[in-house]
Amino acid sequence: MDRLYRSVAVDAGVAALCVVVFWLPLGGPVEPALVGVLVLGVLLRSWFPVTAFGVTAVATLVGAVSGLAQDPFIAAAWTLYRVAATRGGPVKVVSAALGTAVFVLVAVGTPDGEGVARYVAVSVLVTVGAWRLGTAVRREREEALRGARAEREQAVLAERLRVVREVHDVVSHSLGTIAVTAGVTAHVAGDDVERLRDGLVRVETTGRQALDELRTVLGAVRDGAAREPVPGVADLGALVDRARAAGVDVRAEVSVGDLPPTVGLAVYRVVQEGLTNVVRHAPGARCEVAVTRSAGGVEVVVADDGPGPVGGVAGQGLIGLRERVEALGGVFAAGPRDGGGFVVRAVVAHG
């Protein structure tokens, strides 16, 4: 509302200036009704710009033909700017036709040919300039709106991809661990109740942890913020324990302290995906996990001596990890290592 008041106040100032400069100095009679129509047209600019332009253009035309004013369509150009800035499109054709008619009528109704030529030239410059300026402003606003809309759509897409990666990492790791543990447990002798119980407990624990992580991820989407802390470096021990329980000989070295949540989560996901691949593709293999400081940030290495993924490459999990790490300004690599085995290496940038 304050913006509307300011706009009306500016319009009133422009109308008063046009009257004082172009209507009063002639020393002849002043037609209050015509001046009132002109002022009213300018004041309508904020609500009905096309109507305002028509009213001010006609008032200016009548004043010029009758010798009551020498306004070179300044008031009309002020309202025309509003039309161009807010409407554009077909209004341009209508405005051009109306302007042409106005100039022809002025030329026919005024005996001073040289004065008419100057008047028409100035009026053309004023109105065309107002239209071009208003059109430029409108296009700039449209570009800004398109840019803002594109940014919002990009943010939505990035959030969707983030959630997909989080869900994939949680489900892939947990289901892989559960499948391997259940497979080992299924081959336990029927009379070895203790080993059967341990296997079932590991399956239950892994499933509950996966559900807790999924609730955190999906709760963040629903509520706009995570209700529980996201996994980080402090949770790597649990990952290592689950991999060991699934039959992987894991040796871990973690020599970093507290990290920002986004960096800690990226480190956690790299280790999680690396161990998941070992559990899936190289059960029983030896695996080394190292999380250390480096010049570029935090270096994460998960290396094993197993056969690695079929064909030497992994699936969508590693692709998602690369996107996650590179989004933080880090570097990521994964593939077979010299001497056999598979290695996942990442440097997560940390300022």
C-alpha positions as CSV (number, residue, x, y, z in Angstrom):
1,M,0.0,0.0,0.0
2,D,2.8,2.4,0.8
3,R,4.3,1.7,-2.7
4,L,0.9,2.6,-4.2
5,Y,0.8,5.9,-2.2
6,R,4.3,6.8,-3.4
7,S,3.4,6.1,-7.0
8,V,0.3,8.2,-6.8
9,A,2.3,11.0,-5.2
10,V,4.8,10.9,-8.0
11,D,2.0,11.0,-10.6
12,A,0.5,14.0,-8.9
13,G,3.9,15.7,-9.0
14,V,4.3,15.0,-12.7
15,A,0.8,16.3,-13.4
16,A,1.4,19.5,-11.5
17,L,4.8,20.0,-13.2
18,C,3.2,19.6,-16.7
19,V,0.5,22.1,-15.8
20,V,2.9,24.7,-14.4
21,V,5.4,24.4,-17.3
22,F,3.3,23.8,-20.3
23,W,-0.2,25.2,-19.5
24,L,0.2,28.3,-17.4
25,P,3.1,30.3,-19.1
26,L,1.1,31.1,-22.3
27,G,-0.6,34.0,-20.6
28,G,-3.9,33.2,-22.3
29,P,-7.1,31.7,-20.8
30,V,-6.8,28.5,-18.8
31,E,-9.6,25.9,-19.1
32,P,-9.9,24.3,-15.7
33,A,-12.0,21.4,-17.0
34,L,-9.3,20.5,-19.5
35,V,-6.6,20.8,-16.9
36,G,-8.6,18.7,-14.6
37,V,-9.0,16.0,-17.2
38,L,-5.3,16.0,-17.8
39,V,-4.5,15.7,-14.1
40,L,-7.1,12.9,-13.7
41,G,-5.6,11.0,-16.6
42,V,-2.2,11.1,-15.0
43,L,-3.6,10.0,-11.6
44,L,-5.3,7.0,-13.2
45,R,-1.8,5.8,-14.3
46,S,-1.3,3.4,-11.4
47,W,-4.6,1.6,-11.9
48,F,-5.6,1.9,-15.5
49,P,-2.5,2.8,-17.6
50,V,-4.1,2.3,-21.0
51,T,-7.1,4.5,-20.0
52,A,-4.7,7.0,-18.5
53,F,-2.8,7.3,-21.7
54,G,-5.9,7.8,-23.8
55,V,-7.2,10.5,-21.5
56,T,-3.9,12.4,-21.2
57,A,-3.3,12.1,-25.0
58,V,-6.7,13.5,-25.8
59,A,-6.4,16.3,-23.3
60,T,-3.0,17.2,-24.6
61,L,-4.3,17.2,-28.2
62,V,-7.3,19.5,-27.4
63,G,-5.0,21.9,-25.5
64,A,-2.5,22.0,-28.3
65,V,-5.2,22.5,-31.1
66,S,-7.0,25.2,-29.1
67,G,-3.8,27.0,-28.2
68,L,-4.3,26.4,-24.5
69,A,-1.1,24.4,-24.0
70,Q,2.3,23.6,-25.6
71,D,2.7,20.3,-23.8
72,P,4.7,18.0,-26.2
73,F,2.9,15.0,-24.9
74,I,5.0,14.8,-21.7
75,A,2.0,13.8,-19.5
76,A,0.9,11.3,-22.2
77,A,4.5,9.9,-22.4
78,W,4.5,9.4,-18.7
79,T,1.4,7.3,-18.8
80,L,2.6,5.5,-22.0
81,Y,5.8,4.4,-20.1
82,R,3.5,2.7,-17.6
83,V,1.7,0.9,-20.4
84,A,4.9,-0.3,-22.0
85,A,6.4,-1.4,-18.7
86,T,3.4,-3.4,-17.5
87,R,1.5,-4.5,-20.7
88,G,3.5,-4.3,-23.9
89,G,2.4,-6.5,-26.8
90,P,-0.6,-5.4,-28.9
91,V,-0.9,-2.1,-27.0
92,K,2.1,-0.9,-29.0
93,V,0.2,-1.0,-32.2
94,V,-2.8,0.9,-30.7
95,S,-0.5,3.5,-29.2
96,A,1.3,4.1,-32.4
97,A,-2.0,4.5,-34.3
98,L,-3.4,6.9,-31.7
99,G,-0.1,8.9,-31.7
100,T,-0.2,9.2,-35.5
101,A,-3.8,10.4,-35.4
102,V,-2.9,13.0,-32.7
103,F,0.0,14.4,-34.7
104,V,-2.0,14.6,-37.9
105,L,-4.8,16.5,-36.1
106,V,-2.3,18.9,-34.5
107,A,-0.7,19.6,-37.9
108,V,-4.1,20.2,-39.5
109,G,-5.4,22.4,-36.7
110,T,-2.4,24.7,-36.3
111,P,-1.5,27.3,-39.0
112,D,2.2,27.6,-37.9
113,G,3.8,24.9,-40.1
114,E,7.3,25.4,-38.7
115,G,6.1,25.4,-35.1
116,V,4.0,22.3,-35.8
117,A,7.0,20.5,-37.2
118,R,9.1,21.2,-34.1
119,Y,6.2,20.2,-31.9
120,V,5.5,17.0,-33.7
121,A,9.3,16.1,-33.7
122,V,9.6,16.7,-30.0
123,S,6.4,14.8,-29.3
124,V,7.5,11.8,-31.4
125,L,10.8,11.7,-29.6
126,V,9.2,11.9,-26.2
127,T,6.5,9.2,-26.8
128,V,8.8,6.8,-28.7
129,G,11.5,7.2,-26.0
130,A,8.9,6.6,-23.3
131,W,7.7,3.4,-25.0
132,R,11.2,2.1,-25.6
133,L,12.3,2.8,-22.1
134,G,9.2,1.1,-20.7
135,T,9.6,-1.9,-22.9
136,A,13.2,-2.3,-21.8
137,V,12.2,-2.1,-18.2
138,R,9.4,-4.7,-18.7
139,R,11.8,-7.1,-20.5
140,E,14.4,-6.7,-17.7
141,R,11.7,-7.6,-15.1
142,E,10.6,-10.6,-17.2
143,E,14.2,-11.8,-17.4
144,A,14.6,-11.4,-13.6
145,L,11.4,-13.4,-13.0
146,R,12.5,-16.1,-15.4
147,G,15.9,-16.2,-13.7
148,A,14.3,-16.5,-10.2
149,R,11.9,-19.2,-11.5
150,A,14.8,-21.1,-12.9
151,E,16.7,-20.8,-9.6
152,R,13.7,-22.1,-7.7
153,E,13.3,-25.1,-10.1
154,Q,17.0,-25.8,-9.9
155,A,16.8,-25.7,-6.1
156,V,13.8,-28.1,-6.1
157,L,15.6,-30.5,-8.5
158,A,18.8,-30.4,-6.4
159,E,16.8,-31.2,-3.3
160,R,15.1,-34.1,-5.0
161,L,18.4,-35.5,-6.2
162,R,19.8,-35.1,-2.7
163,V,16.9,-37.0,-1.2
164,V,17.2,-39.7,-3.9
165,R,20.9,-40.1,-3.1
166,E,20.3,-40.2,0.7
167,V,17.6,-42.9,0.3
168,H,19.7,-44.9,-2.1
169,D,22.7,-44.8,0.2
170,V,20.6,-45.9,3.2
171,V,18.6,-48.6,1.5
172,S,21.5,-49.9,-0.6
173,H,23.9,-50.3,2.4
174,S,21.3,-51.7,4.7
175,L,19.7,-54.2,2.3
176,G,23.1,-55.3,1.2
177,T,24.2,-56.0,4.8
178,I,20.9,-57.6,5.6
179,A,21.1,-59.9,2.6
180,V,24.6,-61.0,3.3
181,T,23.9,-61.6,7.0
182,A,20.7,-63.5,6.3
183,G,22.6,-65.6,3.7
184,V,25.3,-66.5,6.2
185,T,22.7,-67.2,8.9
186,A,20.7,-69.5,6.6
187,H,23.7,-71.8,6.4
188,V,24.2,-72.1,10.1
189,A,23.5,-75.5,11.5
190,G,20.0,-75.9,13.0
191,D,21.4,-76.8,16.5
192,D,23.6,-73.7,16.7
193,V,21.0,-71.6,18.3
194,E,23.5,-68.9,19.5
195,R,24.8,-68.2,16.0
196,L,21.2,-68.1,14.6
197,R,20.2,-65.7,17.3
198,D,23.3,-63.4,16.6
199,G,22.5,-63.4,12.9
200,L,18.9,-62.5,13.4
201,V,19.8,-59.7,15.9
202,R,22.2,-58.2,13.4
203,V,19.5,-58.3,10.7
204,E,17.0,-56.6,13.1
205,T,19.6,-54.0,14.2
206,T,20.5,-53.1,10.7
207,G,16.9,-52.8,9.7
208,R,16.1,-50.6,12.6
209,Q,19.0,-48.3,11.9
210,A,18.0,-48.1,8.2
211,L,14.4,-47.1,9.3
212,D,15.8,-44.4,11.6
213,E,17.9,-42.9,8.9
214,L,15.0,-43.0,6.4
215,R,12.8,-41.2,9.0
216,T,15.4,-38.6,9.4
217,V,15.8,-38.0,5.6
218,L,12.1,-38.0,4.9
219,G,11.4,-35.9,7.9
220,A,13.8,-33.3,6.7
221,V,11.9,-33.2,3.4
222,R,8.5,-32.8,5.1
223,D,9.5,-30.4,7.8
224,G,12.2,-28.5,6.0
225,A,15.0,-29.4,8.4
226,A,16.3,-32.6,9.9
227,R,14.8,-33.4,13.3
228,E,17.8,-35.6,14.2
229,P,21.5,-35.1,13.6
230,V,22.7,-36.5,10.2
231,P,25.3,-39.3,10.3
232,G,28.9,-38.2,10.4
233,V,32.4,-39.2,11.4
234,A,31.3,-40.3,14.9
235,D,29.1,-42.9,13.3
236,L,31.8,-44.6,11.2
237,G,32.5,-47.1,14.0
238,A,29.0,-48.5,13.7
239,L,29.5,-48.9,9.9
240,V,32.7,-50.8,10.4
241,D,31.1,-53.1,13.0
242,R,28.3,-54.0,10.7
243,A,30.7,-54.7,7.9
244,R,32.7,-57.0,10.2
245,A,29.6,-58.7,11.3
246,A,28.8,-59.4,7.6
247,G,32.2,-61.2,7.3
248,V,34.5,-58.5,6.0
249,D,37.9,-58.1,7.7
250,V,38.0,-54.3,8.2
251,R,40.8,-52.2,9.6
252,A,39.9,-48.6,10.1
253,E,41.9,-45.5,10.8
254,V,40.0,-42.3,11.5
255,S,42.1,-39.3,12.5
256,V,39.9,-36.3,12.0
257,G,37.9,-34.4,14.6
258,D,34.5,-32.7,14.3
259,L,33.5,-31.7,10.8
260,P,30.7,-29.5,9.4
261,P,27.5,-31.5,9.0
262,T,27.7,-31.5,5.2
263,V,31.3,-32.6,5.1
264,G,30.8,-35.2,7.8
265,L,27.8,-36.6,6.0
266,A,29.8,-36.9,2.7
267,V,32.6,-38.7,4.5
268,Y,30.1,-41.1,6.1
269,R,28.4,-41.8,2.7
270,V,31.8,-42.5,1.0
271,V,32.8,-45.0,3.6
272,Q,29.3,-46.5,3.7
273,E,29.2,-47.0,-0.1
274,G,32.7,-48.4,-0.1
275,L,31.9,-51.0,2.6
276,T,28.6,-51.9,0.9
277,N,30.4,-52.7,-2.3
278,V,32.9,-54.9,-0.4
279,V,30.1,-56.7,1.4
280,R,28.3,-57.3,-1.9
281,H,31.1,-58.1,-4.2
282,A,33.9,-59.3,-2.0
283,P,32.5,-61.0,1.1
284,G,35.3,-62.3,3.3
285,A,37.9,-59.9,1.8
286,R,40.3,-57.7,3.8
287,C,39.4,-54.0,3.7
288,E,41.2,-50.9,4.8
289,V,39.4,-47.7,5.7
290,A,41.3,-44.4,6.2
291,V,39.9,-41.0,7.0
292,T,42.7,-38.5,7.3
293,R,43.4,-34.8,6.9
294,S,45.0,-33.7,3.6
295,A,46.0,-30.5,1.9
296,G,42.7,-30.4,0.0
297,G,40.4,-31.2,2.9
298,V,39.5,-34.6,4.3
299,E,40.8,-37.7,2.4
300,V,38.7,-40.9,2.5
301,V,40.1,-44.2,1.2
302,V,38.2,-47.5,1.2
303,A,40.4,-50.3,-0.4
304,D,39.9,-54.0,-0.5
305,D,41.7,-57.1,-2.0
306,G,38.6,-58.7,-3.4
307,P,37.5,-59.0,-7.1
308,G,35.5,-55.8,-7.0
309,P,32.3,-55.1,-8.9
310,V,31.5,-57.0,-12.1
311,G,33.5,-55.5,-15.0
312,G,35.5,-53.4,-12.6
313,V,32.9,-50.6,-12.3
314,A,30.1,-49.9,-9.8
315,G,26.6,-48.7,-10.2
316,Q,24.6,-45.6,-9.3
317,G,25.9,-45.5,-5.8
318,L,29.4,-44.4,-6.9
319,I,27.9,-42.0,-9.4
320,G,25.9,-40.4,-6.7
321,L,29.0,-40.2,-4.5
322,R,30.9,-38.4,-7.2
323,E,28.1,-35.8,-7.5
324,R,28.0,-35.3,-3.8
325,V,31.7,-34.9,-3.3
326,E,32.2,-32.6,-6.4
327,A,29.2,-30.5,-5.2
328,L,31.3,-29.7,-2.2
329,G,34.4,-28.8,-4.3
330,G,36.1,-32.1,-3.8
331,V,37.4,-34.9,-6.0
332,F,36.3,-38.5,-6.3
333,A,37.7,-41.6,-8.0
334,A,36.9,-45.3,-7.8
335,G,38.2,-48.4,-9.7
336,P,40.4,-51.4,-9.6
337,R,43.8,-51.0,-7.9
338,D,47.2,-52.3,-8.8
339,G,47.8,-55.8,-7.4
340,G,44.1,-56.6,-7.3
341,G,41.1,-55.3,-5.4
342,F,39.0,-52.2,-5.6
343,V,39.5,-48.7,-4.2
344,V,37.2,-45.8,-3.5
345,R,39.1,-42.6,-2.9
346,A,37.7,-39.1,-2.2
347,V,39.0,-35.8,-1.0
348,V,36.1,-33.8,0.5
349,A,36.9,-30.1,0.5
350,H,36.9,-28.5,4.0
351,G,37.8,-24.9,4.5
